[in-house]
């Protein structure tokens, strides 16, 4: 093999490497951020589900439960980049009363994310069916035939988290993310234990 042929092969390999490197880096960055996003989503879902389970059994309530859920969300910082909302909805007790958001156990929200950033609780008096699905709301409506509603009430826990990528990929791909990250959220609804 001649020296000039060897140099041409090295030059071709260098050009191929320079063409492939950006594609390879984009793939590596996408895998890293997508993996972190899936991990964060799983943590948020599990924290929400466990919070609603505990709240529905009156094991913890209000700020105590929120503090416990925050600590269980490690490595996510739900205080600095998240929000947790706990709401209790009571069933209607007569045909003239509709389900209501509990006044004895009012909704509690805590965390640095605001409603303006997309971390607003969907449970509110102005929302259709108080923010619940039609089927769930129907279980809370008083049934004349049964002389009661199907369930006494529900506990709703909503968790929001601002996911921020750690790689520079969003800076190179426009409209993928804003610099502030994306809000991911989860909601869990559990039946309250009857009195």
C-alpha positions as CSV (number, residue, x, y, z in Angstrom):
1,X,0.0,0.0,0.0
2,X,1.4,3.4,-1.0
3,X,1.8,6.3,1.3
4,X,-0.6,8.5,-0.7
5,X,-3.3,5.8,-0.6
6,X,-2.9,5.5,3.2
7,X,-3.3,9.3,3.5
8,X,-6.5,9.3,1.4
9,X,-8.0,6.6,3.5
10,X,-7.2,8.5,6.7
11,X,-8.7,11.7,5.2
12,X,-11.9,9.8,4.1
13,X,-12.2,8.3,7.6
14,X,-11.8,11.8,9.2
15,X,-14.5,13.2,6.9
16,X,-16.9,10.3,7.7
17,X,-16.3,10.7,11.4
18,X,-17.0,14.5,11.2
19,X,-20.3,13.7,9.4
20,X,-21.4,11.0,11.8
21,X,-20.4,12.7,15.1
22,X,-23.3,15.3,15.2
23,X,-25.9,12.6,14.5
24,X,-24.3,10.4,17.1
25,X,-24.3,13.2,19.7
26,X,-27.9,14.0,19.0
27,X,-28.9,10.4,19.6
28,X,-26.9,10.2,22.8
29,X,-28.4,13.4,24.1
30,X,-31.9,12.3,23.2
31,X,-31.4,9.0,24.9
32,X,-30.2,10.7,28.1
33,X,-33.0,13.3,28.3
34,X,-35.7,10.9,27.2
35,X,-34.6,8.4,29.9
36,X,-34.6,11.1,32.5
37,X,-38.1,12.2,31.4
38,X,-39.4,8.7,31.7
39,X,-37.8,8.3,35.1
40,X,-39.3,11.6,36.3
41,X,-42.8,10.6,35.0
42,X,-42.6,7.3,36.8
43,X,-41.7,9.0,40.1
44,X,-44.5,11.6,39.7
45,X,-47.0,8.9,39.0
46,X,-46.0,6.8,41.9
47,X,-45.9,9.7,44.3
48,X,-49.3,10.8,43.2
49,X,-50.8,7.3,43.5
50,X,-49.3,6.7,47.0
51,X,-50.4,10.1,48.2
52,X,-54.0,9.5,47.2
53,X,-53.9,6.1,48.8
54,X,-52.7,7.5,52.1
55,X,-55.0,10.4,52.0
56,X,-58.1,8.2,51.3
57,X,-57.3,6.1,54.4
58,X,-56.7,9.2,56.6
59,X,-53.2,8.0,57.4
60,X,-51.7,11.5,56.8
61,X,-53.4,14.7,55.7
62,X,-52.6,18.2,54.5
63,X,-49.1,19.6,54.9
64,X,-47.8,16.4,56.7
65,X,-48.7,14.3,53.7
66,X,-47.2,16.8,51.2
67,X,-44.0,16.8,53.2
68,X,-43.9,13.0,53.1
69,X,-44.6,12.9,49.4
70,X,-41.9,15.5,48.7
71,X,-39.3,13.4,50.5
72,X,-40.4,10.2,48.6
73,X,-39.9,11.9,45.3
74,X,-36.1,12.0,45.6
75,X,-34.2,12.8,43.4
76,X,-36.8,15.2,42.1
77,X,-37.2,18.5,43.9
78,X,-41.0,18.9,44.2
79,X,-40.6,21.9,46.5
80,X,-38.4,23.9,44.2
81,X,-39.6,22.6,40.8
82,X,-43.0,21.0,41.6
83,X,-46.4,21.4,43.2
84,X,-48.7,18.9,45.0
85,X,-52.4,19.5,45.5
86,X,-54.7,17.4,47.7
87,X,-58.4,17.8,47.5
88,X,-61.3,16.0,49.1
89,X,-64.7,15.8,47.4
90,X,-67.8,14.7,49.4
91,X,-70.8,12.9,47.9
92,X,-74.3,14.4,47.7
93,X,-76.4,13.5,50.8
94,X,-79.8,14.2,49.3
95,X,-81.4,14.5,45.9
96,X,-81.2,18.3,46.3
97,X,-77.5,18.4,47.1
98,X,-74.7,17.8,44.6
99,X,-71.2,16.6,45.4
100,X,-69.0,19.3,46.8
101,X,-65.4,20.1,47.5
102,X,-65.0,19.4,51.2
103,X,-65.1,22.4,53.6
104,X,-64.0,20.3,56.5
105,X,-60.9,19.1,54.6
106,X,-60.2,22.0,52.2
107,X,-57.8,21.6,49.3
108,X,-54.2,22.1,50.1
109,X,-51.5,22.9,47.5
110,X,-47.8,23.4,48.1
111,X,-44.8,24.0,45.9
112,X,-43.1,26.7,43.9
113,X,-44.9,26.1,40.6
114,X,-47.8,28.3,39.9
115,X,-51.1,27.9,38.1
116,X,-49.8,30.3,35.4
117,X,-46.9,27.9,34.7
118,X,-49.4,25.0,34.0
119,X,-49.5,23.5,37.5
120,X,-53.1,24.3,38.3
121,X,-55.3,21.9,40.1
122,X,-58.2,20.6,37.9
123,X,-60.4,20.2,41.0
124,X,-62.5,23.3,41.5
125,X,-66.1,24.3,41.9
126,X,-66.3,26.0,38.6
127,X,-65.1,23.0,36.6
128,X,-67.5,20.6,35.0
129,X,-68.2,17.7,37.5
130,X,-65.8,19.5,39.9
131,X,-62.9,18.4,37.6
132,X,-63.7,14.7,37.9
133,X,-64.6,12.4,35.0
134,X,-68.4,12.0,34.4
135,X,-68.3,8.3,35.6
136,X,-66.6,9.2,38.9
137,X,-68.8,12.2,39.5
138,X,-71.9,10.0,38.9
139,X,-70.8,7.7,41.8
140,X,-70.9,10.7,44.1
141,X,-74.4,11.7,43.1
142,X,-77.2,10.8,45.6
143,X,-79.3,7.9,44.2
144,X,-82.9,7.9,45.3
145,X,-83.3,4.2,44.7
146,X,-80.4,3.4,47.1
147,X,-81.1,6.3,49.5
148,X,-77.4,7.1,49.2
149,X,-74.6,7.7,46.8
150,X,-72.4,4.8,45.6
151,X,-69.4,6.2,47.5
152,X,-69.0,8.7,50.4
153,X,-66.3,10.7,48.7
154,X,-63.0,10.7,47.0
155,X,-59.5,12.0,47.7
156,X,-57.7,13.5,44.7
157,X,-53.9,14.1,44.6
158,X,-52.4,16.0,41.8
159,X,-48.6,16.3,41.3
160,X,-46.8,18.6,38.9
161,X,-43.1,18.8,38.1
162,X,-41.1,21.0,35.8
163,X,-38.7,18.7,33.9
164,X,-35.6,20.5,32.6
165,X,-33.3,18.7,30.2
166,X,-29.6,18.5,31.2
167,X,-28.2,18.2,27.7
168,X,-27.8,21.0,25.2
169,X,-30.1,19.2,22.7
170,X,-33.1,21.6,23.2
171,X,-30.9,24.5,22.3
172,X,-30.3,22.9,18.9
173,X,-33.8,21.7,18.1
174,X,-36.2,24.6,18.1
175,X,-39.8,24.2,19.3
176,X,-38.9,21.0,21.2
177,X,-38.7,22.6,24.6
178,X,-38.7,26.1,26.1
179,X,-35.7,26.9,28.1
180,X,-37.7,26.6,31.3
181,X,-38.6,22.9,30.6
182,X,-41.8,21.0,30.3
183,X,-44.5,20.5,33.0
184,X,-45.4,16.9,33.6
185,X,-48.3,16.0,35.9
186,X,-50.3,13.1,37.3
187,X,-53.6,12.7,39.1
188,X,-54.8,9.9,41.3
189,X,-58.4,9.5,42.7
190,X,-59.1,7.1,45.5
191,X,-62.4,6.5,47.3
192,X,-62.5,7.8,50.8
193,X,-63.1,5.4,53.7
194,X,-66.7,5.7,54.8
195,X,-67.5,6.9,58.3
